[in-house]
């Protein structure tokens, strides 16, 4: 479990206001013509300004004893309890439908928590349903063409999001009267609030890794599916994945604990945040260009053209971008069934033929580095320390670090670097803040953390490692130097 706060670096309790007007700045990046994922903006006309702020929310008492682990979770095979929400996000005043299945005719309930700092508690319980009658819902359906697994379950409970619920990451805990549990994550968005930073949760990537159900027969992700005898392999992976199904295991998506840890840490730092999902970016329900900065806290690998176009336009209009993971914007996806089906065939690019609509971004002539300043280079074997560069830069102010100093365990999972011979964004300033050797299959590769300033004045930061947010938030490895540097970054992108 990630703790609620990993270090004491704060932004002096300041709140940074003054949102940006909506922009229509053209993108500098070329685009595949006739893109099927081009969706016209349909931004919410949210509630009037004056709703509760995240800073005010975090002065409320948190829930004593909140934990992500330690519950008795139902298994995918037995199906003691499982469920999903009908949308990845919801706005105040709207309803969220919970669709739940239990192994036998027994009662179940939902307890809803908002994730935040809350004085170190990590969450606040917002509401709970009554005990509800439950039943086993129909088996999932498998699309014969794509392998996509989806459910058509009936709605068991409707949650109305009240006007005084602030934007945020929420976790609903399903509980059966047999004492089995399962999480369901969702986001409350608030498009009317444009001060501070927009935090985008990587729900498209969460779903890409979801192999539910782990039944040895039908479950499939964009990575693996089942062959005969319950064996999983890449040859049987799906070419599309549906949000209309539970997440595997505990119900927390793979690596979501890093996003949760970031939210718990960041909401203790002072700035104002608003939250959204990958699908909100894709559909235009949120406009990233209305914020001072957009923060991508986790592993954000799967992007549609509409998502990328919206964020590039925001950057070109002066909105800063903060990527705290690695391997960002690597796979190009599109959507089906509204925004409920994430499609990515992972096809090879045919020689002399058109580029498939779902493939690696770099194969389309639009490499990630052109957008972010670095791009994915390799998986990391084990852990490696971050090696500081540019220690005289404002990014490292107050940390006391020097060039060559090591911050343990930051380089983990996957890593980025600035690739030679690959174009980057047009900039007026470009700095490497870390240059770290790590091991991969007996060889040595380098991870790099990058900070650029675009010609629009926007900052673009790329941490270049999946371990960054873990070292911010997990008390077992938390490092106050990295926390202070990240706080410096948030201060700068919101104050500029």
Secondary structure by P-SEA (a helix, b strand, c coil): cccccccccccccbbbbbbbcccccccccccccccccccccccccccccccccaaaaaaccccccccccccccccccccccccccccccccccbbbbbbbbcccccccbbbbbbbccccccccccccccccccccccccccccccccbbbbbccccbbbbbccccccbbbbbbbbcccccbbbbbbbbccccccccbbbbcaaaaaaaaccccccccccccccbbbcccccccccccccccccccccccccccccaaaaaaaaaaaaacbbbbbbbcaaaaaacccccccccccccccccccccaaaaaaaaaaaaabbbbbbcccccccccccccccccbbbbcccccccccccccccccccccccccccccbbbccccccbbbbbbcccccccccccccccccccccccccccccccccccccccccccccbbbbbbcccbbbbbbbbbbbccccbbbbbcccccccccccccccccaaaaaaaaaaaaaaaac
